[in-house]
Amino acid sequence: MDWIWIILGMALVTYLPRMLPAFLIGQRNVSPWMERWLASIPYAALGALIFPGILSVERGEPLVGLAGGAVAALLAYFRLNMLVVIAGAIGAVAAIKAIVS
């Protein structure tokens, strides 16, 4: 029975920080600048999560990951299918690793 209270407590603790800002901001008009700033948060968070991994793909060889990331960014810029972007990045990393090794 204690585990039910633990699960309910964890659900409440994760729900409140997500619900309160949406509830408070949803009732107010925000400036266009603030809307643009808030809209960029997911992209900034994604970049912060991905970039360290790009640098640590190959220990001592950060250019391998940077090459894969650059290829992925270039292919994504042209709005290609996600599978093409992923395959291109994997191919670039594999090619660079074959050249470096």
C-alpha positions in Angstrom: 0.0 0.0 0.0 2.9 2.3 0.6 4.1 2.1 -3.0 0.7 3.5 -4.1 1.4 6.7 -2.0 4.9 6.8 -3.4 3.6 6.7 -7.0 0.9 9.3 -6.3 3.5 11.6 -4.6 5.9 11.3 -7.5 3.1 11.9 -10.0 2.1 15.1 -8.1 5.7 16.3 -7.8 6.2 15.9 -11.6 2.8 17.2 -12.6 2.8 20.5 -10.6 5.9 22.1 -12.1 4.5 21.4 -15.6 0.9 22.5 -14.9 1.5 25.6 -12.9 3.5 27.6 -15.5 1.1 26.6 -18.2 -1.9 27.6 -16.0 -0.3 30.9 -14.9 1.0 32.0 -18.3 -2.1 30.7 -20.2 -4.2 33.3 -18.5 -2.0 36.2 -19.4 -1.1 37.8 -22.7 2.7 37.7 -23.2 4.6 39.9 -25.5 5.7 38.6 -29.0 9.3 38.7 -27.8 8.4 36.4 -24.8 6.5 34.0 -27.1 9.6 33.7 -29.4 11.8 33.2 -26.4 9.6 30.5 -24.9 9.3 28.8 -28.3 13.1 28.5 -28.6 13.4 26.6 -25.3 12.8 23.1 -26.7 15.5 23.6 -29.4 18.0 24.9 -26.8 17.3 22.0 -24.5 17.7 19.5 -27.3 21.0 21.1 -28.3 22.2 21.0 -24.8 21.4 17.3 -24.6 22.9 16.3 -27.9 26.1 18.4 -28.2 28.0 16.8 -25.4 27.3 13.4 -27.0 28.6 14.7 -30.3 31.9 15.6 -28.7 32.3 12.2 -27.0 31.5 9.8 -29.8 35.1 8.8 -30.2 37.4 9.3 -27.2 40.2 11.8 -28.1 38.7 12.4 -31.5 35.9 15.1 -31.2 36.1 15.8 -34.9 34.4 12.4 -35.6 31.3 13.4 -33.7 31.4 17.0 -35.1 31.5 15.7 -38.6 28.5 13.5 -38.0 26.7 16.4 -36.4 27.5 18.7 -39.2 26.3 16.2 -41.8 23.1 15.7 -39.8 22.6 19.5 -39.5 23.2 20.0 -43.2 20.7 17.2 -44.2 18.2 18.5 -41.8 18.5 22.0 -43.1 17.3 20.7 -46.5 14.3 19.1 -44.7 15.1 15.6 -45.7 13.4 12.6 -44.1 14.6 11.9 -40.5 15.8 8.4 -41.5 18.0 10.0 -44.3 19.4 12.4 -41.8 20.2 9.7 -39.3 21.7 7.4 -41.9 23.8 10.2 -43.3 25.2 11.1 -39.9 25.9 7.4 -39.2 27.6 7.1 -42.6 29.7 10.2 -42.0 30.8 8.9 -38.6 31.6 5.5 -40.0 33.6 7.0 -42.9 35.6 9.4 -40.6 36.3 6.6 -38.2 37.6 4.4 -41.0 39.8 7.2 -42.2 41.1 8.0 -38.7 41.7 4.4 -37.7 
